[in-house]
């Protein structure tokens, strides 16, 4: 009788920390420190793109708009309207053999200012907001919030706004009703405890003078005019986002976890970015996609549903001298991709929401979602068995821990990623990311082990 038969045959779900050496643990914690530092200054898609650009140029990447021709090992990027970015390292093999692609998204659930946001009520000035993406609205009250974005004047002048992140700056908040008076409120369903129209940001209370009404609003406008040179109508051509002012921090006595806003999906975006920064002389052309608008369906000209990515690929083919009719279709049909997005990690406090046999665990390594969608796989991209086997070979050959999972119980809901949009182009694709607790909340939780595992996997994927 083989006493080790269970180890050979049973797929045991064990914590990745069990097999981590002291040296690797140092690397894990060092990498996670870099990740936390980066996302602390990259809370919006515009900030992420700007900070990614700085890293790319430090590592020899060039804006493709200023490159006449491309050769093997050349490194380029293309920024789409300051809110998404495509990055490529040219491979040794012809483009007709396909690319290796990793795609993540850099937008996260948040609050946006309405076009006409500023008003006064009973001695307080407020900004009206419109929530972006799937949130639990009550989670966004009584927490410190910051404002980021741009205001663009009719003459084209662009004003960058960032306030609430530094300790010497004010923060903002959305108030809630005290429990002493909340009997009626607490009897509502959770999705109606706070109405969308009540997510109003408190921004001030000092009047400009006592002569007329709306003096607090006037005082705020006066402050903004002095600081940014704007008038109230300038809000109509602005993109201002309200995000938590929390800093990314290590979580737990053992510091094994990361707590931060926007880890969906900046945790995958950062690891994918780091992987392509370190990609040198690949066999196949490697591309990293950092997309916008995934949280609201990937629509718009900065979302993955637009044709801007095809434009970037066409430019690559033009500048390598390989383009010809139908070449882009051939490239896509021979390409392989990871949709690098987060997965719902098992939370034992809410275990009834999960199929424990098909869920992911924090500390369990890279997550593979063969399909997403909802209920009967509606809206899903379903990776074929051959491609799953191909991906497993990369992981197992490089001793990278992984887990194959689903997003909770079948009939409870579901979700999607950019995978189906790339699959529609003929690309082999699977969702491969990192488990998260409290997904879409103002403060999400990930495992440092999983973050480092994803980074290692993405680096190896680019080599195949």
N, C-alpha and C positions, 0 to 999 in steps of 0.2 A: 504493500500500500504506500502511495506517495503522500508523505506527511505535509508536503508543500503545495498540494493540488489546489487548495483554495487561493493561494497567492498567484498561481498561474492562470486560473480560470475566472475568478470573480473580480469584477470591476469595483475595487474598494475606493470609497470616497473618503480620503484622508486629508487632513490639513497639510498644505504645502510647507508650512513652517517646520514640520517634523523632519524634513530631509535637508534643511538649509544649513550650510556650513557657516562657521563664524565669518569667513571671508565674504561669502555671498550676502550674509546679513548686513555687513558694512556697506556693500554695494547697493543693496535694496534701500537702506535708509538714506544713503547719499543721493540716489536717484530721486527718491520721493521728496527730499528737501528741495532739489532743483525744480521739481514739478510744482510744489506748493508756492515757491517763490514766483514762478512764472504765472500761475493762475491768479495770484493775488493782484497782479497788475494787468490781467487780461480777462476781466469779467464780462466784457461784451465782445461781439464779433469784430467790431472795428479795432478794439484794443488788441485782440488776439492776432489779427492780421498784421497790425503794425509791429507788434513784438516778434512775430514770426519772421517778418521781413528783415528785421535787424539781425536775427540769428542766421538767416539764410545768407545775407550779404557778408556776414563775418566768416561764413564757411564757403565762400567762393561762388555762390549762386548769383545769376544775373537775370535781370528783367528781360524776358523774351522779346519785348517790343524793341529793344536796342541791340538785338543779336541778328546778324545777317544770315548766318549759316550755323548749323549744329553738327558736331562730330562726336564720336564715341567718347563717353565719360563727361561730356559737357553737362553743366548743371544750370537749370533755368527755372523761373517762376513766372506766373501771370496772376496779377491781382484784379479781381472783378469788383469794381465799384467800392473798393475799400472794405468789403464785407465777406468775401470768399477768396480763396487762393488755390491755385493749382501749381504743383511743384514736380519737376521731372529731372531724372538723371538718365542720360542717353546710354543705351546698352550696346553691347558688341554685336548682337544678332540683329538681323533686319527686322523692321517694325512689322512686317507681314507675319512674323512668328508670334506676335502678340506682346502685350505689356503685362507687367505685374503691378497691380493697383491696390492701394489702400485708401478708403474713403471714410472720413469722420465728419461730424458737423460741429460748428463752433457757436451756434446760437443756443440759448438756454431759456427756459421759462422765466418770465419776468413781468414787469409792468411797464407799459409805454405811456408817455403823456399823450392826451388827446390833442387834436389840432388847436383847440382854444381851451387851454387848461386852467388858466388862472381865474380864481373867483374869491370873494370874501363872504363870510357868513358869521354874524354874531361876534365880531372882533377877532376872528381868525382868518388867515389867508391859506388857501389850499391850491394844489394842483389836482385836476381830475385825470384819472388814468384809465387805460384800457388794457386788461391783462392779455399776455401773449403766451400761447401754449397751454398745455393742460396743467392747471394748478388746483390745489385746495385753497380757496380764497382766504379762509380763516387763518391759514398759516402766515399770511403776509401782514397781519396786524401786530402791533406792539413790538416790533423789532426795528433795529437801526437800519436805515436805508440810505443809499447814496445815489447820486444822479450822474449819468455819463452820456455823452453823445455830442451831436453837432447842431449848430444853428447856421443856416445858410441864408444870407441876405440876397435881395434881387440882383445886386451887382456881382454876385458870385463869391463875395467874401464868406469864408467858412470860419466859424468860431467854435473851437473845441471847449467842451464843458466837462469838468470832472470835479465833483465836490462831495465830500463825505467819507473819503477813505483815510485821510490823514488825521492823526490825533488832534491837531490844532484846527481842524475844520468842523463846522456844524454837521450834524446828521439830520435826517428827516424820519418821520414815522407815520403810520396809519393807526388811529386810535380805535379802541374797542370799548364796549359798554361794560361797566363794572358789574360783577356777579350779583351784587345786592339788588340790581334793577333788571336783571337779565332773565327772569323766568319765562317771559314770552319768547325771547330770542332763543333760549336753550331748548325750547320745545320744537324748533324748526329742524328740518333735515339738514345734515351737515353741509350740503352744497348750497343751502340758502341762509346759513347762519350769518354770513356776510354777503351782501349782494354786490355784484360787479360794480354797480353805480356808486357804492359806498366806499370803494377803495380809493379814497381821497387823501392825498399826501399833505400833512400839516407842515407849512413852510414859514409861518411867522405870525406875530401878534401885535407889533408896535405900529400905531397909526402915524402917518406922515404929519398930520396936524388934526385938530378937532373941528374943522370948519364944515366938512361935508361927510357924506357916507363914502364907503369904499376907500377909506384912508389907509387901512392896512394893506390892501391890494396896491394902492399907489406907492406906499413906502417900499414894498417889495419890488415894484417896477423901477423905482428910483435906484435901489441897490443894484439891480441887474443892469440898469443902464450905465451906471458908473463902472461896474465890473466888466461888462461884456459889450457895452455900446449898443444895446438892443432896445426895441420897443415891443409892446404887447403883440403887435401883428407879426413880428418875426417868429413867434412860436409856430405859426402856420407852415413855415418851411424849415422845420427842425425834426431831428430824430433824437429824442431824449429818452433814455431807458432808466428805470428805477430798479436797482438791484440791492441785495443785502450788503450791508457794510461789514459783515463778518470777515475775518481773515481766515485763510486756510490754516488749520492747526493739526498737529499730531493728536490722536485721540487714544485714550486708555493709559493705564499705568505702565503698560509695556510699549506704548507708542507704536503699536502695530497697525493702526488705522489712520486714515486721513478724513477729517471733517472739513467740508468746504462747500461753498455755493458753486453751482454750475458744473459739477463733475459730469453730469449728463450734458454734453458729451465731451467736455474739454479734457477729461482724463484720457480718453482714447485719442483725441486730436493731438495732445501733447506727446503721447508715446509714439504715435505715427510720425509726427514731425521729427522727433529725435531719431527715429529709425532712418528716415531718408536723409537727414543731415549726415549720418555716418555711413551712407551707402556710397561705395567707391567702385568704379569699373564693373558694373553689373553685366551679366550675360544679356538679359532682356531690359529694355527701357522700363524704368520704375517711376511710378507716379503716385504722389500723395495728394488727395483731394481733401480740402478743408472747406466744407460747404455751409451755406446759410439756409435759414428758413425750414429746416427739417421739422422743427417743433410745430409748424403750422401747415405741414403737407408738402414741403419742398417746392412750393410755388414761387413765382416771381423770377426776375432775371438774375438774382443771386442764389436762387435755389437750384437743386439738382435736376428739377424738371425742365429747366431752360436748356437752350442749345449752346450755351457758352462753353461747356466742357468740350463739345464737338469742335467748336472753333479753336480751342487750345490744342486739341489733338491734331487738327488740320494744320495748324501752324507748326507743330513739331514735324509733321510729315513734309510740309513745304520746305522747312529749313534744313532737313536732313536729305532733301532731294529725292524722297521716296513716294511722293504723292502721285496718284493717278486715279482715274475713275473707280469708284467702289473700294478703294484701298482702306478707307476708314471703317467700312463694314467688315472687311477681312481682319483688320487689326482687332476690332472688338470681339469678333467671333473666336479669335485665338487667344484672347486675354483671360487672365485669372485675377480675381479680386477678393479682398476682405472688406466687408462693410463693417467698419470698426465702430461699434456702438455698444452702449452699456446694456446690462441685463439686470433683471430684478433678483437680487440676492435673497436667499431664504432668511426670513426674520422669524425667529421662534415665538415672538410675542403675537404674531399674526399667522401662525402656521396653517390655519384653516384655508388660507388663500392659495396655498401651494400644493402641488403634487410632489411630495418629498422625494419620490423616485426619479423625477425629471426636473429638478430645480437646480440652481447653482448656489454655491456656498462661498461666502467671503473667505479668502485664503485657500480656495480650491483651485486656483490657477485661471488660465484663459477660459472664457466661456464661448462655446460654439452653439449658435442657434440655427439649426438646419432650416427652420421656417419660423416666421413670426405671424403677423396677421391676427385675426380674432375668430373665435368659435370654429367654424369649419374651414380654417386656414384662409378666411376671406382677406384679400389684399396681401397675401403672403408671396414672398419669393422662396421657393422650396428647392434647396440645393440637392442635386442628384447624388446618388450613393458614390459614384465614381469620384466626384469632386471632394466629397467628405473624406473618402479614403486617401486622396492626394494630400489633403490638409493634415490628416492624422499622421501621415508619413513624415511630414516636416516636423511636427511637434514631437513625435516619439523618437525620431532620429536624432533630435537635438535635446532630448531629455527635458522638454518643457511641459510642465504639468497643465492639464486642461480638463474641462468638464463639458459634456454635451447636455443641453437643457432646453426648457421651454419657459415662456413668460407666464408663470402662474397656472392656475386651473383653467380648463378649456372655456367654460361658459361664464367666467367672471369678467371678461373684458378682452384685453389684448393690446397690441401696439405694433408699430411698423418702423422701418428705417428707410434709408435710401436704397436698400438692396434691390427692390423690385424695379426701380428706375434704370439701374445698370444692367440687370438681368434682361430687361426689355431690349437692350442693345445687342444681346447675344453673348454677354460676358458670363463666364462661370463665377459664381459669387456665393459667399456664405457670411452670415453675421458672426463676427469674432471680436469679443470685447472683454469687459470687466464688470463684475458684479457690484451692485450699488444697493445700499439700504436707504430708505426715505427718498426714493427717486422723485424728482420734480419738486421737492421741498426746498425751502430757502437754505437748508444745511443738509448736505448729503454725505454718506459715509462709504468709503472704499477701503480695501486692504492694500497695504504697501507691497505685500507679496504678489498680489494679482497685477498691480501696476507694473512692477518690474518684469513679471512673466510676459505680459502683453508686449512690452518694449522688446524683449528678447525674441519673441515670436515674430513680430513685425520685421525686425532686422533679418531674420532667417528667411522669411517669406520672400523678401526682395532678392535673395540670392538664387532662387530656384527658377 
